Amino acid sequence: MYAKDLDHLLELIKTNPETAPSSFLEDSSYASHLYDHCDLRRLKSSMQGDPDPEAMESWGLTSGTWREQVAMALEAVTEAKRRGLP
């Protein structure tokens, strides 16, 4: 099951502690791409800045959807690090 948004991801992580957080990110999503290619520092920095116009165009995202996807990736990476996962 893939998370629909950040709140859903948080719920899935909480109720499925044995499952890697990245498993809840849809494979072809921007959040999954970020999870695979960005570190925690870069994700935090992205959340503090403006949405990336190039990424929005490439991935077909609105600014709100872009921010939600970055937040989901940030949460998944943070939780994976907390659990000591790669």
Secondary structure, 3 states (H helix, E strand, C coil): CCCCCHHHHHHHHHHCCCCCHHHHCCCCCHHHHHHHHCCHHHHHHHHHCCCCHHHHHHHCCCHHHHHHHHHHHHHHHHHHHHHCCC
